[in-house]
Amino acid sequence: MSSDLPPPYTALTRHPMLPKPQHDEAARFNFLTHFNRYVSGAIGAGNKLAYEKRALPSFRAEHGRDPEHRYEIRDAMNQNGWHRTWSALKRNSMEMRQHNGRQIVLRQIDELNALARQYNEHSNMLELDPAIEQPHYQTAVDIHCQPGGYHSEEVPSDVTMGANYDVGLFATTGGALGGLNDGGGQAVVEWAKKERPDWSPKRILDIGCTVGHNAVPIALAYPDAEVIAIDTAGASLRYAAARAASMGVTNIKFVQASGEDLSRWTDGHFDWVQTTMFLHELSAKAMPKLLAEAHRVLAPGGLIFHIEQPQYSDEMPLFEQFMRDWDAFNNNEPFWTAMHSQDLKQVMAEAGFDRENQFTVGVRAVVDPEIFPPSPDEGEEDFGRAAIWNAYGAWKGETQAVAA
């Protein structure tokens, strides 16, 4: 039977590269999986009551008006005990998740690195370039509180950064991305198959692929396509390529490259350019460069598709903006607020994608509902904690009605 509660950590699909937790390590992830859903849902709902009953009346009494910006709400809520407790619980849950994942992978570092080398030496699915510099927006902080971010190495040719991400994502998301943590990639495939059932893209580019959990479903859904998944973090790519190879995927290649410079590929080379929850990791200078390069390498009639949280707008209530902004200040996502404050359609237009060719659709993670709890309905959406996203896309040079 389906349940609103997460399944046990043992429900995570065990591909050969996935680190093996011991009993107590799995138990910690079980706790964190339930804890994250409880904090985001039942406890998180108290934030609105705290705002309406305490923070807002106090703000009105002090200023004689309502807040005019989400930052004013943030200042008021940061003085509220309920919200501060909720924030502390969420921040500590992420730190505990990273600590547990790091313990698991470091205990197996030699075994994981050796296994990855074995897969990568025979698959021809990995292409690293040590000349690629890590962008400052990835090195300035430990993204998502992961020690060392996604690019660091404990030893030469290390894969533990990618392994840590993969082994703990189940707990971070409360099981919302399914057994292979690929609910986002599955959502993209479901939308594309529904939108254009007969479409057969030949070359697909996934930018900011991390461990390939969103690119692999696309490769499997389009077996005749050549899928290129790029990232600047070689440590994550080593794990990603070995992970894909261990799952029997053959039509994907992981390349160390920056989305800001796709000069190795000619104009119009790809039929589909894709990012999944990646644009918010980019600085204000980097994102326009990446989108312009994506436009250049995309073939006429091709698809660009970005999975993201919704942009802030005048139509979005200030309280919702404040809640969605939590990651920018508390989860080491320094570019989150600036990115979601922009008119993304205008940024894409300036990169070459005509506004009349752009569209926005809603997508949600595709998981096995008999095992994993589905994302809540739209009316129950919890301000970015659920696996529900907006997709910003365009068919290049083609005005197209798109089904939501």
C-alpha positions as MATLAB code, in Angstrom:
seq = 'MSSDLPPPYTALTRHPMLPKPQHDEAARFNFLTHFNRYVSGAIGAGNKLAYEKRALPSFRAEHGRDPEHRYEIRDAMNQNGWHRTWSALKRNSMEMRQHNGRQIVLRQIDELNALARQYNEHSNMLELDPAIEQPHYQTAVDIHCQPGGYHSEEVPSDVTMGANYDVGLFATTGGALGGLNDGGGQAVVEWAKKERPDWSPKRILDIGCTVGHNAVPIALAYPDAEVIAIDTAGASLRYAAARAASMGVTNIKFVQASGEDLSRWTDGHFDWVQTTMFLHELSAKAMPKLLAEAHRVLAPGGLIFHIEQPQYSDEMPLFEQFMRDWDAFNNNEPFWTAMHSQDLKQVMAEAGFDRENQFTVGVRAVVDPEIFPPSPDEGEEDFGRAAIWNAYGAWKGETQAVAA';
ca = [
       0.000    0.000    0.000;
       1.097    3.552   -0.587;
       1.774    5.746    2.417;
       2.289    9.397    3.201;
       5.365    8.351    5.180;
       8.754    7.737    3.599;
       9.807    4.132    3.107;
      12.817    2.784    4.980;
      16.264    3.608    3.677;
      16.551    0.011    2.459;
      14.034    0.901   -0.275;
      16.777    2.867   -2.000;
      17.749    0.973   -5.148;
      21.192   -0.543   -4.723;
      23.249   -0.018   -7.855;
      26.802   -1.398   -7.605;
      28.460    1.990   -6.953;
      26.193    3.028   -4.080;
      28.095    3.049   -0.769;
      26.981    0.418    1.710;
      25.722    1.770    5.048;
      26.044   -0.238    8.221;
      22.993   -0.881   10.392;
      23.357    2.225   12.548;
      24.193    4.430    9.545;
      21.033    3.306    7.749;
      19.071    3.917   10.952;
      20.358    7.496   11.079;
      19.230    8.054    7.504;
      15.840    6.554    8.367;
      15.525    9.047   11.206;
      16.630   11.974    9.034;
      14.260   11.009    6.206;
      11.256   11.111    8.548;
      12.627   14.083   10.427;
      13.031   16.171    7.256;
       9.493   15.479    6.124;
       8.115   16.264    9.577;
      10.079   19.486    9.935;
       9.190   20.655    6.424;
       5.531   19.675    6.746;
       3.949   19.632   10.192;
       6.464   21.915   11.905;
       6.958   24.107    8.857;
       3.247   24.932    8.740;
       3.676   26.772   12.023;
       5.743   29.451   10.315;
       2.664   30.992    8.755;
       0.838   31.046   12.088;
       3.892   32.573   13.748;
       3.974   35.248   11.072;
       0.277   36.058   11.079;
      -0.239   35.923   14.861;
       3.020   37.382   16.150;
       5.606   38.683   13.672;
       3.195   40.641   11.455;
       1.318   42.364   14.321;
       4.663   43.304   15.898;
       5.907   44.698   12.593;
       2.715   46.737   12.129;
       2.976   48.100   15.656;
       6.577   49.179   15.100;
       6.351   50.505   11.521;
       2.704   51.401   11.074;
       2.489   49.398    7.854;
       2.805   45.919    6.381;
       6.173   44.594    5.157;
       7.044   45.771    1.667;
       9.696   43.184    0.875;
      10.529   39.582    1.781;
      13.677   40.805    3.551;
      11.534   42.756    5.990;
       9.581   39.592    6.710;
      12.853   37.751    7.213;
      14.053   40.336    9.738;
      10.764   40.086   11.624;
      10.658   36.285   11.561;
      14.264   35.979   12.692;
      13.085   37.464   15.984;
      10.372   34.817   16.322;
      11.171   31.783   18.455;
       9.147   29.323   16.392;
      10.808   30.251   13.142;
      14.273   30.297   14.657;
      13.698   26.834   16.103;
      12.391   25.546   12.752;
      15.401   27.019   10.939;
      17.804   25.480   13.438;
      16.168   22.064   13.025;
      16.403   22.252    9.231;
      19.995   23.443    9.244;
      21.035   20.769   11.726;
      19.253   18.062    9.749;
      21.364   18.956    6.701;
      24.565   18.965    8.739;
      23.652   15.584   10.273;
      22.905   14.210    6.810;
      26.306   15.345    5.545;
      28.084   13.977    8.598;
      26.452   10.559    8.255;
      27.072   10.367    4.503;
      30.676   11.426    4.905;
      31.217    8.774    7.574;
      29.813    6.103    5.261;
      31.885    7.005    2.202;
      35.168    7.688    3.984;
      34.957    4.300    5.654;
      34.804    2.790    2.128;
      37.027    5.272    0.288;
      39.555    2.757   -1.012;
      36.887    0.293   -2.135;
      34.797    2.985   -3.858;
      37.746    4.531   -5.650;
      38.990    1.155   -6.857;
      35.539    0.133   -8.090;
      35.086    3.435   -9.919;
      38.464    3.068  -11.620;
      37.492   -0.414  -12.766;
      34.256    0.803  -14.347;
      35.739    3.962  -15.832;
      38.778    2.274  -17.368;
      36.554   -0.007  -19.432;
      33.458    2.086  -20.203;
      34.965    5.015  -22.178;
      32.240    7.161  -20.600;
      34.449    9.621  -18.714;
      36.494   12.519  -20.083;
      38.286   14.686  -17.537;
      40.191   17.897  -18.168;
      42.367   19.031  -15.249;
      42.740   22.423  -16.922;
      39.098   23.218  -16.141;
      39.018   25.695  -13.274;
      36.393   25.450  -10.578;
      34.241   28.599  -10.731;
      34.289   30.808   -7.668;
      30.567   30.360   -7.194;
      31.231   26.680   -6.490;
      34.254   27.161   -4.244;
      33.150   30.178   -2.176;
      31.081   28.028    0.195;
      30.440   24.354    0.856;
      27.323   24.039   -1.307;
      24.435   22.371    0.560;
      26.763   22.136    3.571;
      28.685   19.301    1.907;
      32.264   19.570    3.219;
      34.470   20.510    0.289;
      31.521   21.032   -2.036;
      31.297   18.716   -5.050;
      34.791   19.208   -6.465;
      37.212   18.408   -3.649;
      39.237   15.212   -3.335;
      40.396   13.340   -0.255;
      42.976   11.482   -2.356;
      43.901   11.612   -6.071;
      41.187   10.219   -8.383;
      38.659   10.328   -5.545;
      34.908    9.691   -5.945;
      33.706   10.222   -2.375;
      32.158   13.654   -3.066;
      29.775   12.158   -5.599;
      29.235    9.095   -3.433;
      28.270   11.239   -0.441;
      25.752   13.160   -2.543;
      24.192    9.955   -3.872;
      24.051    8.015   -0.619;
      22.331   10.797    1.329;
      20.008   12.453   -1.181;
      17.260   10.044   -0.119;
      17.370   11.470    3.407;
      17.679   15.094    2.257;
      14.533   14.866    0.138;
      12.549   12.644    2.472;
      12.500    9.920   -0.162;
      10.687   12.187   -2.624;
      12.994   11.436   -5.582;
      12.477    7.666   -5.615;
      14.701    4.642   -5.377;
      17.472    5.968   -7.638;
      17.153    9.630   -6.615;
      16.140   10.230  -10.231;
      12.591   11.530   -9.854;
      13.614   14.835  -11.443;
      15.069   13.180  -14.531;
      12.043   10.914  -14.748;
       9.787   13.981  -14.606;
      11.639   15.530  -17.538;
      11.274   12.339  -19.568;
       7.573   12.047  -18.769;
       6.956   15.619  -19.921;
       8.982   15.252  -23.148;
       7.319   11.958  -24.079;
       3.884   13.442  -23.485;
       4.626   16.706  -25.273;
       6.192   15.155  -28.388;
       5.681   11.397  -28.451;
       7.443   10.935  -31.793;
      10.412   13.183  -31.064;
      13.792   11.470  -31.445;
      16.588   13.819  -30.351;
      19.988   12.611  -31.506;
      22.269   14.705  -29.277;
      21.363   15.823  -25.748;
      23.413   18.018  -23.404;
      22.873   18.007  -19.626;
      24.663   20.912  -17.892;
      25.572   20.690  -14.212;
      24.968   16.957  -14.049;
      26.528   16.239  -10.600;
      26.247   12.427  -10.309;
      24.113   11.957  -13.428;
      20.935   11.037  -11.560;
      18.900   13.322  -13.828;
      20.799   12.617  -17.060;
      20.684    8.814  -16.865;
      16.845    8.606  -17.115;
      17.033   10.722  -20.273;
      19.689    8.451  -21.765;
      17.607    5.376  -20.972;
      14.446    6.939  -22.414;
      16.213    7.870  -25.670;
      18.584    4.928  -26.295;
      19.420    6.068  -29.828;
      20.578    9.482  -28.607;
      24.084   10.498  -27.600;
      23.856   12.127  -24.171;
      26.660   14.405  -22.982;
      26.573   15.279  -19.270;
      28.956   18.000  -18.147;
      30.129   19.430  -14.847;
      33.232   21.261  -13.669;
      33.685   18.904  -10.693;
      35.876   15.975  -11.725;
      35.343   14.235   -8.371;
      31.595   14.085   -8.992;
      32.029   13.080  -12.644;
      34.207   10.082  -11.764;
      31.435    8.761   -9.571;
      28.736    9.691  -12.093;
      30.396    7.782  -14.942;
      31.034    4.725  -12.784;
      27.469    4.865  -11.457;
      26.012    4.946  -14.972;
      28.311    2.179  -16.191;
      27.396   -0.004  -13.210;
      23.738    0.378  -14.209;
      24.431   -0.742  -17.775;
      23.928    2.626  -19.458;
      26.031    2.935  -22.616;
      24.840    6.018  -24.532;
      26.037    8.686  -22.106;
      29.406   10.377  -21.637;
      30.488   12.496  -18.684;
      32.733   15.396  -19.662;
      34.515   17.879  -17.423;
      33.527   21.215  -18.908;
      31.915   24.502  -17.963;
      28.515   25.529  -19.253;
      29.909   29.022  -19.684;
      32.244   27.790  -22.428;
      30.866   25.156  -24.797;
      33.309   26.057  -27.575;
      34.305   22.431  -28.111;
      30.864   21.924  -29.679;
      29.812   23.605  -32.903;
      26.778   25.793  -33.469;
      23.532   23.817  -33.501;
      25.184   20.589  -32.341;
      22.521   19.514  -29.818;
      18.816   18.838  -30.205;
      18.168   19.297  -26.489;
      19.993   21.288  -23.794;
      18.935   20.577  -20.233;
      19.563   21.689  -16.644;
      17.914   20.381  -13.490;
      17.978   22.536  -10.343;
      21.247   24.063  -11.483;
      20.612   27.661  -12.568;
      20.335   28.797   -8.948;
      23.929   27.619   -8.393;
      25.213   30.213  -10.898;
      26.405   33.738  -10.267;
      24.683   36.676  -11.929;
      27.550   36.921  -14.437;
      27.700   33.205  -15.170;
      24.052   32.520  -15.943;
      23.748   34.809  -19.019;
      26.961   33.323  -20.426;
      25.673   29.792  -19.944;
      22.304   30.545  -21.520;
      23.943   32.267  -24.511;
      26.193   29.254  -25.055;
      23.194   26.944  -24.714;
      21.408   28.932  -27.402;
      24.423   28.747  -29.711;
      24.888   24.970  -29.496;
      21.147   24.255  -29.767;
      19.897   23.268  -33.222;
      16.967   25.130  -34.826;
      13.768   23.571  -33.537;
      15.650   22.136  -30.562;
      14.546   22.207  -26.938;
      16.053   24.067  -24.025;
      14.571   22.980  -20.685;
      15.429   24.215  -17.184;
      13.946   22.624  -14.065;
      13.854   25.152  -11.229;
      11.770   26.509   -8.391;
       9.394   29.280   -9.478;
      10.706   32.798   -9.882;
       9.651   35.488   -7.433;
       7.091   37.853   -8.916;
       4.535   40.441   -7.862;
       1.935   37.665   -8.002;
       3.803   35.555   -5.410;
       2.907   36.559   -1.830;
       5.787   38.077    0.116;
       5.506   35.412    2.812;
       5.935   32.676    0.205;
       8.951   34.509   -1.231;
      10.436   34.670    2.254;
       9.907   30.955    2.847;
      11.360   29.993   -0.524;
      14.338   32.234    0.204;
      15.357   30.198    3.257;
      18.040   28.237    1.383;
      19.880   31.394    0.370;
      20.650   32.245    3.984;
      20.622   28.894    5.731;
      21.610   26.140    3.292;
      24.729   27.570    1.638;
      22.919   28.606   -1.553;
      24.400   32.111   -1.946;
      22.983   32.826   -5.410;
      19.489   31.470   -4.766;
      17.752   34.741   -3.949;
      19.359   36.758   -6.768;
      18.596   34.098   -9.374;
      14.953   33.692   -8.361;
      14.479   37.462   -8.271;
      15.280   37.831  -11.964;
      12.857   37.772  -14.853;
      14.177   34.468  -16.199;
      12.204   34.793  -19.404;
      13.892   38.123  -20.083;
      17.324   36.655  -19.294;
      16.593   33.817  -21.722;
      15.392   36.330  -24.318;
      18.634   38.276  -24.010;
      20.477   34.980  -24.569;
      18.628   34.544  -27.883;
      15.421   32.686  -27.017;
      12.531   34.807  -28.288;
       9.851   35.356  -25.664;
       7.108   34.089  -27.963;
       8.924   30.763  -28.181;
       9.280   30.365  -24.405;
       6.979   28.491  -22.067;
       6.662   27.571  -18.405;
       5.166   24.281  -17.240;
       4.842   22.511  -13.915;
       6.478   19.135  -13.377;
       6.768   16.858  -10.375;
       8.992   13.952   -9.475;
       8.014   10.608  -10.979;
       8.348    7.834   -8.395;
       6.804    4.442   -7.694;
       3.716    5.424   -5.633;
       3.464    1.933   -4.158;
       6.759    2.538   -2.363;
       7.455    6.261   -2.264;
       5.084    8.986   -1.080;
       3.913   11.213   -3.931;
       4.590   14.932   -3.823;
       1.718   16.894   -2.281;
      -0.995   18.449   -4.386;
      -0.526   22.027   -5.502;
      -2.657   23.379   -2.668;
      -0.417   21.620   -0.164;
       2.886   22.704   -1.725;
       5.358   23.498    1.020;
       7.339   26.405   -0.437;
       9.995   24.474   -2.282;
      10.494   21.514    0.061;
       8.491   19.126   -2.138;
       9.709   17.601   -5.405;
       7.555   19.933   -7.496;
       9.186   22.340   -9.918;
       8.673   24.869  -12.671;
      10.231   24.126  -16.027;
      11.332   27.083  -18.119;
      11.859   26.142  -21.737;
      11.735   27.068  -25.383;
      11.731   25.379  -28.762;
      14.411   27.357  -30.587;
      12.989   29.400  -33.407;
       9.610   27.778  -33.029;
       6.467   29.137  -31.431;
       4.864   26.136  -29.780;
       1.803   25.616  -27.634;
       2.936   23.516  -24.714;
       0.809   21.369  -22.456;
       1.264   21.934  -18.727;
];
